[in-house]
Amino acid sequence: MATTELEHRFPCAQCGASLRFAPGQARLSCEYCGHEQPIPQMDDATRVTALQSLDYHEAVAQTLPASEFEETRVVHCDTCGAEVQFEAHIHSAECPFCASPVVTDTGTHRHIKPQAILPFRLTEREAHARMGKWLKGLWFAPGTLATYARSTGKLNGLYVPYWAFDVATRSRYSGQRGTHYHVMVGSGKNARRERRTRWSPASGRVQRQFLDLLVIASQSLPHANSRRLEPWTLADLQPYSADYLSGFRAEGYTIALADGFGAARGIMEEQIRADVQRAIGGDEQRITSLSTEYSDERFKHLLLPVWMAAYRYRGKSYRFIINGQTGRVQGERPWSVWKIAGAVVFALAFLVLAFYVAEMGGF
């Protein structure tokens, strides 16, 4: 099957330097001479067609058209497992996900081409301000972390891969509806009101159309933190264009499409159980059987923007992640043993002093 190798480089027409995508604007700009170049925009009809999802089963069977695949040069980080695209002239670098030193290889990675990209809206300066504010709120963080944030805290702009699934579901369930009621028990001073539950059978069907259900396609970010970066405004998605990658890096997906769909099913099952509980009604619900049929399974491969900083403390890597669209911050944080110990000593001293004052007052 034919593939295409892409070079994400855009030389400036005036000085020859590399143009860079300007977050929040549909243009490329040169940081040396100030020249600007607009990114071509599609009309609404063409844009809708370009953003159409692909058939999931065809993709798993590898029968998608050849045009849906591409080859890109990537480097694999052995420390965190990330696969990141680098520009052709870079042969050694630091992993943006864990700050480990890596050396790029010369191989290529064949994968399903992204169908859509959510361009950066926040500039690096704006993202840095968000990160600094978040870090200031961390109690018992080491002092070197504050220094890192003020001076050496460099942010990497990255496009992280996601799978977005569209799925129709029809579910059949059976269970019981619990209705609370109260009765008086005992007599005299021992009389009291007790709550009891009357159970009745319930069964039926529920259906739901899931649209753009997001599952991260990367193993390099903690999934709990990536979920907390949501929501994303997917109405701002643009058809995939290498212009938006200029000056940024893109991570290749390391979670296969089928595995991503398995994770999506877990999310769908939670929502379907909630739908069934609402359908059963009453004050309590018991679900004794639930079967779901999935149909019209389609997907899109998306690239979503994050600003990221990786900080090493006592030999361990900590990551701070900023939603490149909304500015929402999530991350891992180190703890300062000395600050915690100092707080404990201060608290104990305060308790001893309070006890001493109380004893003196009592005396």
C-alpha positions in Angstrom: 0.0 0.0 0.0 1.5 3.4 -1.0 2.4 5.9 1.7 3.6 9.5 1.7 6.5 10.9 3.7 5.7 14.5 4.9 8.2 17.3 5.6 6.6 19.8 8.0 8.9 22.8 7.1 7.8 26.1 5.7 10.6 28.5 4.7 10.0 32.2 4.9 9.6 33.8 1.5 11.6 36.9 2.6 14.6 35.6 4.7 14.5 31.8 4.3 14.0 31.0 8.0 11.4 28.5 9.1 7.9 29.9 9.5 6.0 29.0 12.7 2.2 28.6 13.2 0.9 31.5 15.3 -1.4 30.2 18.0 -4.9 31.7 17.9 -4.5 32.9 14.3 -4.8 31.2 10.9 -1.3 32.2 9.7 2.3 31.3 9.8 4.8 33.9 11.0 8.6 34.4 10.9 10.2 35.3 14.2 13.2 36.8 12.5 11.8 39.2 9.9 8.1 39.3 10.9 6.8 38.1 7.5 3.4 36.5 7.7 1.8 33.9 5.5 -2.0 33.0 5.8 -3.0 29.3 6.1 -5.4 28.4 3.2 -8.9 27.9 4.6 -11.6 25.6 3.1 -15.1 26.6 2.4 -17.8 25.2 4.7 -18.9 22.4 2.4 -15.3 21.2 1.7 -14.5 21.4 5.4 -17.5 19.2 6.3 -16.4 16.6 3.8 -12.8 16.7 5.0 -13.9 16.1 8.6 -16.0 13.0 7.9 -15.2 10.0 10.0 -13.9 6.7 8.7 -15.3 3.2 8.9 -13.8 1.5 12.0 -14.1 -2.1 10.7 -12.4 -1.2 7.4 -9.5 0.4 9.4 -9.1 -2.7 11.6 -9.1 -4.9 8.5 -6.6 -2.6 6.9 -8.8 -2.0 3.8 -8.9 1.8 4.1 -7.8 3.7 1.0 -4.0 4.2 0.7 -4.6 8.0 0.9 -5.6 7.5 4.6 -2.0 6.4 5.5 1.3 8.3 5.8 4.9 7.8 6.9 6.6 10.1 9.3 10.0 10.1 10.9 9.7 9.5 14.7 11.9 8.8 17.7 10.9 6.4 20.4 11.6 7.2 24.0 12.6 4.1 25.9 11.8 5.8 29.3 8.2 6.8 28.8 7.3 5.1 25.5 6.4 8.3 23.6 6.9 8.4 19.8 7.5 12.0 18.8 8.0 13.5 15.3 11.2 15.6 14.9 12.3 17.8 12.1 14.7 16.2 9.6 17.8 18.2 10.8 17.5 17.1 14.5 19.4 14.0 15.5 19.4 14.3 19.3 17.0 15.9 21.6 15.2 15.7 25.0 12.0 13.9 25.3 9.2 16.5 25.8 7.2 14.0 27.9 9.7 13.0 30.5 12.9 15.1 29.9 15.0 12.0 29.2 17.8 12.4 26.7 17.0 10.6 23.4 18.8 10.1 20.1 16.6 10.1 17.0 16.6 7.2 14.7 16.3 7.3 10.9 13.3 5.0 10.6 9.8 6.0 9.7 6.4 5.2 11.2 3.5 4.1 9.0 0.2 5.0 10.5 -3.3 6.2 9.9 -3.1 9.8 8.9 -4.8 12.4 11.1 -8.1 13.6 9.7 -8.4 16.7 11.8 -6.3 18.9 14.1 -7.3 21.3 16.8 -4.9 24.3 16.4 -3.2 25.9 19.4 -5.1 28.9 20.8 -2.7 29.8 23.7 0.7 31.2 23.0 3.7 29.9 25.0 3.7 33.0 27.1 0.0 32.6 28.0 0.5 28.9 28.8 3.5 29.7 31.0 1.5 32.2 33.0 -1.2 29.5 33.5 1.4 27.0 34.7 3.1 29.5 37.0 -0.3 30.3 38.7 -1.0 26.6 39.1 2.5 25.9 40.6 2.1 28.7 43.1 -0.9 26.8 44.5 1.1 23.7 45.3 1.7 23.3 49.0 5.0 21.6 50.1 6.6 21.7 46.7 10.4 21.9 46.6 11.8 25.4 46.2 13.6 24.3 43.0 10.2 23.9 41.4 9.4 27.6 41.9 12.8 28.5 40.5 12.2 26.3 37.5 8.8 27.9 36.8 10.3 31.5 37.0 13.4 31.0 35.0 14.2 27.7 33.2 10.7 26.4 32.8 10.5 25.9 29.1 7.3 24.7 27.6 7.0 22.3 24.6 4.1 22.7 22.2 2.9 19.2 21.3 0.0 17.8 19.3 -1.2 14.6 21.1 -3.0 11.9 19.2 -6.6 11.0 20.1 -9.2 8.6 18.7 -12.7 10.1 18.4 -15.5 7.4 18.0 -19.0 7.7 16.6 -21.1 4.7 17.7 -24.8 3.8 17.7 -25.9 1.6 20.6 -29.1 -0.3 21.4 -29.3 -2.0 24.8 -31.8 -4.4 26.3 -32.0 -4.6 30.1 -33.9 -6.3 33.0 -33.8 -5.5 36.6 -35.7 -4.1 39.6 -37.1 -0.8 40.6 -36.9 0.1 44.3 -39.5 2.4 45.8 -38.9 3.7 49.3 -41.7 3.8 51.9 -41.8 4.3 55.6 -43.5 2.4 58.4 -43.7 2.9 62.2 -42.2 0.1 64.3 -42.1 -0.4 68.1 -44.4 1.3 70.6 -44.4 4.0 73.2 -40.9 5.5 73.7 -39.4 2.9 71.4 -41.6 3.9 68.5 -39.6 4.9 65.4 -40.0 5.4 61.7 -38.1 3.0 59.4 -37.5 3.3 55.7 -38.1 0.2 53.6 -37.9 -0.6 49.9 -40.5 -2.2 47.7 -39.0 -3.9 44.7 -40.8 -4.5 41.4 -39.5 -5.9 38.1 -38.4 -3.6 35.3 -37.2 -4.3 31.8 -36.9 -2.4 28.5 -34.6 -0.9 25.9 -32.4 2.2 25.8 -30.4 3.6 22.8 -27.8 6.2 22.5 -25.8 7.8 19.7 -22.2 8.5 20.8 -20.5 11.3 18.9 -16.8 12.2 19.0 -16.1 10.1 22.1 -12.5 10.9 22.9 -9.9 8.3 23.8 -6.2 9.3 24.1 -4.1 7.3 21.7 -0.9 7.9 23.7 0.7 5.9 26.5 3.1 8.7 27.4 0.6 10.9 29.4 -1.2 9.7 32.5 -4.7 9.0 31.4 -6.3 10.5 34.5 -4.5 13.8 33.9 -5.4 13.8 30.2 -9.1 13.2 31.0 -9.0 16.2 33.4 -7.8 18.4 30.5 -11.3 18.1 29.0 -13.5 19.6 27.7 -12.2 20.3 24.2 -14.2 22.4 21.8 -14.2 20.1 18.9 -16.3 22.6 16.9 -13.0 24.3 16.2 -11.4 21.3 14.5 -9.7 22.0 11.2 -9.0 19.5 8.5 -5.5 18.1 8.9 -2.9 20.4 7.5 0.8 20.3 8.1 0.8 24.1 8.4 -0.5 23.9 11.9 2.5 21.6 12.8 5.1 24.1 11.8 7.1 25.0 14.9 5.5 22.3 17.0 6.0 18.6 17.5 3.4 15.8 17.0 3.3 12.5 18.8 2.5 9.4 16.9 -0.2 7.2 18.3 1.0 4.2 20.4 -2.4 2.9 21.3 -3.8 0.9 18.4 -7.2 1.7 17.0 -8.7 -1.5 18.2 -7.3 -1.0 21.8 -8.7 2.6 21.7 -12.1 1.2 20.8 -11.9 -1.2 23.7 -11.3 1.8 26.0 -14.2 3.7 24.4 -16.5 0.7 25.1 -15.7 0.9 28.7 -16.7 4.6 28.7 -19.8 3.8 26.8 -20.8 1.0 29.1 -20.7 3.4 32.1 -23.0 5.8 30.3 -25.4 3.1 29.2 -25.7 1.8 32.7 -26.5 5.3 33.8 -29.2 5.5 31.1 -30.6 2.2 32.2 -30.8 3.3 35.8 -32.7 6.4 34.7 -35.0 4.3 32.6 -35.8 1.9 35.5 -36.6 4.9 37.7 -37.7 4.7 41.3 -35.4 5.5 44.3 -33.0 2.6 43.8 -32.2 0.3 40.9 -30.9 -3.2 40.4 -29.6 -4.3 36.9 -29.7 -8.0 36.6 -28.9 -8.3 32.8 -27.7 -5.8 30.2 -26.8 -6.6 26.6 -25.7 -4.0 24.1 -25.5 -4.0 20.3 -22.9 -1.7 18.7 -23.4 -0.5 15.1 -22.2 2.2 12.6 -18.8 2.3 14.3 -16.8 5.1 12.8 -13.7 7.1 14.0 -11.4 10.0 13.4 -7.7 10.3 14.2 -7.3 13.7 15.9 -4.4 15.8 17.0 -5.1 18.0 20.1 -2.8 20.7 21.4 -1.0 20.7 24.7 1.8 22.7 26.2 4.0 20.6 28.4 6.9 20.9 30.8 8.9 18.0 32.2 10.7 18.6 35.5 13.2 16.1 37.0 13.5 16.0 40.9 15.6 13.5 42.8 15.9 11.3 39.7 12.2 11.2 38.9 10.3 12.9 36.1 7.2 15.1 36.7 5.0 16.4 34.0 2.8 19.5 33.8 0.3 19.6 31.0 -1.7 22.6 29.7 -4.7 22.4 27.4 -3.4 24.4 24.4 -7.0 25.5 23.6 -8.5 26.4 27.0 -5.5 26.8 29.3 -6.7 24.2 31.8 -3.7 22.8 33.8 -3.0 19.3 35.1 0.1 17.6 36.3 2.2 15.5 38.6 3.9 17.2 41.5 6.9 16.4 43.7 6.8 16.8 47.5 9.5 18.5 49.6 10.4 16.2 52.5 12.1 19.1 54.3 9.0 21.4 54.0 6.7 18.6 55.2 9.0 17.8 58.1 9.3 21.5 59.0 5.5 21.8 59.0 5.2 18.8 61.3 7.8 20.2 63.7 6.0 23.6 63.6 2.6 22.0 64.3 4.1 19.9 67.2 5.8 23.0 68.7 2.5 24.9 68.5 0.6 22.1 70.3 3.3 22.0 73.0 3.1 25.8 73.5 -0.7 25.7 73.5 -0.6 22.9 76.1 1.9 24.8 78.2 -0.2 28.0 78.1 -3.2 26.1 79.1 -1.4 24.4 82.0 -0.1 27.8 83.2 -3.5 29.3 83.0 -5.0 26.4 84.9 -2.3 26.7 87.5 
